[in-house]
């Protein structure tokens, strides 16, 4: 692992040195998407320039080389999340497609009218809407784990929800609004005691701390490449091999077939069974390079840096009159189980006004409901302002944010 030298790291991300409205860019919208290091961009360009050919089945040299890179990327992902075998790694377009794939294929194979799926109050729309689509099609039932005012899920209520009709549990590892790290290991343990499989939405965990799917013992895990310094349009679905064997295909077409006739089609084994059509083999190589990049820095070092940034920012935000933090205990001495996301409301200043004014000061944050409207309803708000950190953010940037918010506070 390299020493964690922020100045050196930031040089890997040229966009961080640009200005916005004649001010240095401060990029705090990392939960939406992260910036990309030069090594990722260079790797993808290199493949387009020198090794571009469709993967699998091609006998010529370029196709063989591209296939090796593509399948090598699958092995890199396997190592990154410590899956048992590369056959458990399915490439998708992102977390959303991974969750849709599971909801569609699992419900088709294992759920009937009246069967139940358990999700939680803090879910992103991507882990709500796919199940609602199945609710409309098959008559399944959604149950929702409640949370307290600090965003902590009620595990006693969860355990009481589990019953004979429960077929699957699907929850986020980290809330994209509150930053709270959900007790997924305990959720998995409880669910497995009832022989219920568990899906983990890892969109907000995979970029920030080490994930070991075997240690967690989750049945499925999904994440997006663009949130972990990789390209857009690529993601990962991990599934235990026995589950992937049992699930029907999500889409049909080239690559996922073994043999086709007008009478019958037979399918490849996972993961190819779930990868119909030409994959984005350039993006898989870019994703692999991004995962190598963060692995070289060290996930423990990244987590430590981001935790320090988050705690520092929370302390500074608490000094601002009229500041409301969501998902953060009011008692500063309370233990903080928090990831690199902070949502806030300043007095009665509309979150859109806050975001617009910060933007004019060169600071990029996210405003709105963050694709989590049911959670907003639970909080009693229409939206929040959200700060989200990445491995390249600095304490000086946090200071610039605090100064900007204080300046805005004097304007209203």
N, C-alpha and C positions, 0 to 999 in steps of 0.2 A: 504493500500500500504506500502511495506517495504521501509526503507531508501535505497537510491541508492548507495550501497557500492560496488565499482568496484572490490576490492580485494575478497570480499565474492562471488560476481557473477562469477568471473573468475574461482573460485574453482569448480563451477558447471560444468565446461567444461574442462575435463582433457586433451584434445588434445592441449589446449593452453599452457600447461606447457612443451611440448616436444621441442626437438631441431631439426633443419634441417641444415645439413652441419656444425654441431658443433656450431650452433648459435641458440639463442632463436627464436622460430617461431613467426613471425608477420603475422597474417592472415588478409589480406585486399581483399579477393575475395568473400565477403559475398553476393554480388548481384547474383553470380552464385549459391552458396549454403551456408547456414549457418551451423555452428557446432551445436551439439546436447547436451543439458544438461543431466546430469546423470539421472534425474528424468524421462525423456522421455525413455531412454534406459532401466531403471529399470522397468518401467511400461509395456513396450512391452515384456520384458523377463518374467515378472510375469504372463502376460496373456498366453503366450506360455506354461509356466510351469504348470499353474493351471486351466486355463479356456479356453483352446483351443478347439473350436468346430465350425462347420459351423453355420452361423446365419440364423434366420428366418425359420419358418416352423418346426424346430426340437422341439419335445416334451420333450426331456430329459433335465436334469438339466444343463449340460454344455452348451448346445445350448441356453437355456433360459438365462443363465448368460452372454454368449458372445453377445447375441442379445441386452440385456440391456446395456452393455458397448458400443456397436456399435451405438445404437440409442441415448444413452446418449451423445456420441461424437457429434452427429448431433445437439443436443440441445446446446452443448457448442459452436459450430460454430455459431449457430443462435445468441446466446448472444454476441459473439465476434464482429460480424458485424451488430448487431441489426436488423436482419431480423424479419419480422412480425410473421412468423410461421416456425417451423422446416420442414414443407412440401416444403419450398422454398430452402432447402439445398440439393443439389445433390453432392454425392461424385464421384470424377473423379480421374484420375491418375496424374493430375496436370493442370496448366494453359493451356498448349497446347491442352490437350484433351478437356478441357472446351470450348475453342474457336472453335475447330473443331466440337464439338457437336452443338454449336449454329449455326455456318455457314452451316452445313449440314442440320440440322432439319429446321432452319428458311427458308433457300432457297428452300427446298423441299415444304414447306407449303405456303410461302408467296411471292416468287419472280419468275418472268418470264423473258424471254429474254428482255434485254434493261433496266431492273430495276437496281437501283443504290445502292451501299453501299459506305459510306464515311468512310475512315480511315485517318491517318495522316502521315506526313513525318517521325515522330520519332518512328514509330512502330517497335516492335520486329518481326522477321519473322513469329512467331506463330500467329500474327494478320494480316499477309499479305497473306501467302501461302494458308491457308484454303479458303479464299475468291477467290484467283486465281484459285483454284481447281474448285470452283463453277462457276467461269467465263468461264472455259473451258467446263464445263458440261452443263451449262444452258444459257450461253451468258449474264450473268449479267455484269454490268459496275462498275469498281472501280474508285472512285474519291478521291483525296489526299489533305488534308488540308496543305497548305504551312506553313513554319516557317521562322522567321528572323534569322540573323546570331548568335543570342544568344539562339536559340532553342525555342523561344516563338511562339506559334501557332497563325496564323492570323484568328481571329474570324470573322472579317468582310468578308473575303473570304469564310469562312465556311458557314456563313449565306446565302451568295449568291449561294452556291452550292445546297442548299436544294430546292427541287422542287417536282412535282407530282410523279416523278420516284424514288425518294429517299425512300427506304424501311427500312433502318437501318443504324445506326452510330456505329462504333466500334473503340475506342481509348484507349490508355494507360493512366493510372492515373499519373505515373511517368516514365520518360524516363530511360531505363536501361543503356543508354550511357551517357547522359548529366546530369542526376539527376534532371532536371527541372520538377517541379510539374505542370502538365497541368491544365487549368481552367475547370475541368470536370463538376463542378456544373453549370457553365454558358453554356457549351456545351449541357448539358442535358436540361437546361431550353429552350434554343433556339430550340433544336430538338423537344422537346415536344410541342412547339408552332405550329409546323408543323405536329404534330401527328406521329412523327418518334421515335421509341424506340432506346435506347442507351445501348451498351455493354461497360463495363469498365474492362480493363485488370489491375487487382490490384496486379500483381506479385511483383511489387516494392513499393507498398504503404502499403499493409496489415502488413508487418513486422515492419514498421517504425513509423506509426502514426495511431491514432484512425480512423476507418472507420465506418460510419453509413449509411447503404444503404437506409434506409427510409428517412433520411435527404437529402441525395444526390438525391433520387428519381430515381436512375438508374433502368433500366429494367432487366439488367443482370450484374453480377460482378463475376470475376474469380480470384483465387489465388492458389498458390502452397504451400504445407506443408513444403517442404524442405527449403524454403526460410524464413520460420518463425519458425526455430529451431525444426521443426518436421521431421518425416521420409521422405525418398524419395518415389516416386511412389504413392503419395496421394495428392489430391487437392480438391478444392471446386468450384462448380458452384452455385451461387445464381441466382434465377430467380423469378420475381414476379409470384405469384401462377397462375394468369389468363393466363400469357404467357406460363408457363410450361404445363398448361392444354391443350393449343391449339397446342403446338409443337408435331410433331410425334416422335416416339422413334428413337434413334440414332443407337442402336444395338438391336438384338433380342436374347432371350435365357431365362434361368432360372431367377427367382426373379422378372423379369419385366412383367410377364404374370399374368393374372387373370384366363383365361381358354384357353386351346388349343384343337382344333380338327383338322382333316385334311381339314375341310371346312373353318374354321375361327378361328382366335385367338383374344382374347380380352386382353387388357393390364391393369396393375395396374395404379392407379393414381400416380402423382408425389409425392415424388421423385423416388419411385421404378421403375417407367416407364423408367427411364434413367439409371438404374443400373443393366444391364444384367450380369448374372454370379455371381460367388462368389466374394464379395467385399474383399478388403484388410482390414478386420475388426481389425487386430492387428494394422495396420498403423493408422486407424481412432482413435483408443484409444491413440496411441502415439501422433497424431496431437492434440487431445483434451488436453492432458497433456501439450504439448508445448504452446497451447493458454492460458491455465490456468497459466503457468509459466510467460509469458509476461504480462498477465493481472494482476497478483499479483505484479509484478514490477511496473506496471502502464505505459500505452502507452504514457501518457503525459511526464512522467519522461524519458522514452526511447527516445522519440522525442527530448526532450530538450538536453539530453546528446549527441545524434548524430548530432544535429544542431551545438552544440558548437564545436564538433570535426571537422565537415565539414568546418565551418568558420575558425577555427584555421589552418587547413590544407591548405585552399585556401590562407590565408595570408602568410604562410610559403612558399608555392610553388611559389608565386609571387616574392619572393626575389631571386629566382634562375635565373641566366642569361640564356636567350634563351628559357624560358618556355612559352608554349602556352596552355591555358586552354580552353576547349570547353564547351559552354553552360553557361559560367560565364561572366558577363559583364566586359569589360576592366576597367571601372570606379569602383574603389573599394568602392566608396560611394553609388553606385546604390543599390537599394533594391535587396536582394537575395532570390528568391523563389526556393529553392534548397533542394533536399533530400540528402541522405548519399552516393552519387556517384560523383566522379570527374574523368573526362577523360582528358588526357594531351598528349602533344608531346614536347619533349625536343630537340631543334635544329633539326638536320637531323638524329638523332639517331633512328634507326628503332625500332618500338615498341616491336618486338620480342627480339631484343638485350637487350632492357631495361628490359623486363620481365625476361629474362634468367639471367642477371647480378644481378638483385634484388633477384632472387631466391637463387643464390649462397651466398647472404648475409642474407638469412633466411627470406626474405620478399616475401609473396605470393600475387601477383596481377594478373589481367586478361589482356591479350593482344589480339589484332585482331579486327575483325569487330563486335564482340559482338552480332551476329545474327541480325544485323541491317544494311545490306549492302546498301539499298537505302539511309539511313541517312548518311552513310559514303560518298556516292556519293555527297550528298548535301553539306557536309563539305569539299569535295575535297581531301579526304584522303583515303588510303586503310585500315587503322586501327588506333587505339589509345591504349595507356596504360590506364587502368582503376583501380582506387582505390575505394573500397566500404566498408563502415563501418557497424558495428553491435553494439549491446548493450554492448558487452564485450570489445570493443577496447578502448585504452588509449591514452592520450596525449603523453606519453613517446614513444609509438609505432609510433605515427606520427613523433616525433622528430627523431626516428631511420630511418624512411623512408626518411625524408628530408636529413639527413646526408648521407644516401646511394646514393640518387640521385645526390647530390653535388659531391660525390666521383666519380660517374660514369661520371659526366659532365667533370671532369678533364682528363678522359681517352680518349676523342675523340677530 
